[in-house]
Each structure stands twice: as structure tokens, then as C-alpha cells.
Amino acid sequence: MSADPTQVLAFETDCHIFDGCGFPAPGLHSFLFKPIWGDADSNLYFNKPMLLALLGSIIIIGFFWAAFAKPKVVPGKLQMIAETGYDFVRRGIVYETIGKREGEKYVPLIVSLFFFIWMMNLWAIIPLAQFPVTSIIAYPAVLALIVYIVWVSITFKRHGFVGAFKNFTGYDKSLGAVLPLAMTIELFSNLLVRPFTHAVRLFANMFAGHTLLVLFTIATWYLLNGIGIAYAGVSFVMVLVMLAFELFVQALQAYVFVLLTCSFIQGALAEKH
């Protein structure tokens, strides 16, 4: 394991612009955490992002359990909030993309993905946590893999082997001589590029957002010395701006991820790719 995050944090806390130390810019060490349990060298351990993912899952399950355990005709505040979120995903994303008749069976999957991703993103601005779990590529990759397996399975189940092949390759005999090239590109795009970009889109946005937040937060503290206080105020304003922007991006990335998931499923269910 590289730089110890606790040592880096101590250095950042003690370092100011006129203390003779260089600016402790954020880097990969900002995404490394000492194991809470186990040994990192053996790859069998439990760390902060894992803890946040577990807590996030418990929070989501607990919230919807509490909201719908005893549903009422006239909903209370908690049930109303849960119903609003659920209907937003069901009607605004699933029905609009897949359709009501075909999409109903996929609502639980899409709702679960949306709120799980949103919660994992929200950890970035929650005190003490302050880290988006989805900024570690393994988490978006696993989510994208789940979607990939569902999408491919639906395609084969719906169309059979030959039909699925045509669906993946965008087979269209009207293309004539360029058909083989078009099919090769489409096959490569669908089966390899699509799941990769699906995961990286979420990861890259949250990675970049967290890096910027850490950058301006460290800069604010680093400049709190002498004449640097004026610049520290500007940096602190940027922290607030980035926090507001991240709130928007966190929800947007959860929305985009499930919207693309619905688009994939809709393509698998369609007669033509």
C-alpha cells in the first residue's frame, strides 16, 4: 500500500502557505484507506468505503421498510416521501423509457439501483463520511456488470441466439457491402464498450468531484496564514459552490445510470436493435 492516509492528513492539517512546506495536493492517496479490519496485503480486509456501502444499504432498506411496513391510504410524511421517490423512478424513468406494460417487472431493479447509487454518491457531503463510494471503480463496475448480465439475458430470452446476435450487431441487410464492417463495430460497441462506459461515466464524475472538493478544502486551510487569509476566503467559497454542484451531480449521475439501464433493457425487448 502507498502513502498512509493518516500521515497525509496530519501533514495537510499542519501545513500552511508561509510555513515553508509545499501545497499538499490531493492525489490517489485521497482514495486509499487503512483497513478497519483485516490486512490490505492479503486483499482480505474491510475498510471505510466498504463500511459506507454497507451502512448505505442498511439506510435505504430501513427507510423503505419504515415507509411501507404499514402503508396508509392517507400517507404520512415518510410514506409520502418514499412514494414520491418511487413514483419518480417508476413513472418518470421506467415507464417513459421501457413502457408501462413491459417495464413494470423491472421497476424493483431500477428503483434499487437509483437509490443505492444516489446514497453512495451522497456520502461525499455527509460529515464524518465525506467520501463517495462510487469514486472507487470497483463499485460502478459491479453495478454495470449486473446491468450487463440482465441486459444480455433478456436479449437471449426474448430473441433466441440468432435474434440476439442480430440485436447485438444491428443487423440490417439494406446496408449492403458495409454490413460486415457495421456489424463488427456494433458488436464491439455493444458487448465491450457499452458496459465499460456505463461504469466509467459514474466513476469518473464522482472521482473528479471528490478530488475538486478535497483540493479546495485543503487549499482553504493551507492559505489560512497571514495575507493568504484573503485567498482562503475565495477557496472556501469554492468549497460551498462545489458542495452545491456535487448535490446536483450526485442525483444526476444516479438518474443517468438508471436511464441508460432502462435504455439497454428497452433495446433488448425491441424487435429491432
Buried (B, 14 or more C-beta within 10 A) or exposed (E): EEEEBEEBBEEBEEBBBEEEEEEBEBEEBBBBBEBEEEEEEEEEBEBBBBBBBEBBBEEBEEBBEEBBEEEEEEBEEEBEEBBEBBEEBBEEBBBEBBEEEBBEEBBEBBBBBBBBBBBBBBBBBEEEBBBBBBBBBEBBBEBBEEBBEBBBEBBBEBBEEEBBBBBBBBBBEEEEEEBEEBBEBBBEBBEEEBBEBBBBBBBBBBBEBBBBBBBBBBBBBBBBBEEBEEBBEEBBEBBEEBBEBBBEBBBEBBBBBBBBBBBBBBBBBBEEB
